[in-house]
């Protein structure tokens, strides 16, 4: 057996190809990082969706999160699923004070939630546009956090990109995002109502415990009032303040979209307490968070007329 192995031409060519592939992978990874920094998509995702769009009109495999009933109903109205689309963002929450002495919105937290969600929805829209979709239906938003990064939040949004029949497409030719199911989307169009986009906002408010609340929640002693039924009015007011800010922002977004109203509005509220010391007194303040999201809609009676004109009617002869 020879001490030195002389590589064949085939082996040399294979090694060159592996080196070129590794170099391309490194370049793609760096380009993907730059695109994500700009709010865009990784290279591989964009290439896959562009290939999908270029095969328009050719038979192929599609993926969707549609149920059997949704798919059957959409197919009956000429709505064709193209592919599942996704948007994701993991966001670091900046520094914020431990507690406040007056009721206030925690803008650092509110901004982190809203910017993270906006990045995720923006990437979802980019994927749908690259797939040449007219709309995205059944958008689901999953919010999470990570043990390995205590100050991070994450939004993942997933939906099905679809091609609509001409009478259902947006007049401006844009891609519309909705959190409606397939059935709901078609029902609205049949009724002469056009979905025009998603409106969403998060508001986080901090409510310091008032003297009355401190006495009511102190837990013991005759100096407190925890033995009596009573409303914690400052906490109640804080919950209302957080809700009004979130709902008001969603309504503003809907108006900017030219909508007449919102449907399918989802409100997710949760609260937690913070143990703090004011002077010599131990008390618990309240932090309340409201997430609000819905689909903005606009009345368009002509849309119902166009759908009625193209819906086949079965006629049974009585003779």
Secondary structure, 3 states (H helix, E strand, C coil): CCCCCCCCHHHHHHHHHHHHHHHHHHHHHHHHHHHHHCCCCCHHHHHHHHHHHHCCCCCCCCCCCCCHHHHHHHHHCCCEEEEEEEEEEEEECCCCCCCCCCCEECHHHHHHHHHHHHHHHHHHHHHHHHCCCCEEEEEEEEEEEECCEEEEEEEEEEEEEEECCHHHCCCCCCCEECCCCHHHHHHHHHCCEEEEEEEEEEEEEEECCCHHHHHHHCCCCCCCCCCCCCCCHHHHHHHHHHHHHHHHHHHHHHHHCCCCEEEEEEEEEEEEEEEEEECCEEEEEEEEEEEEEEEEEEECHHHHHHHHHHCCCCCCCCC
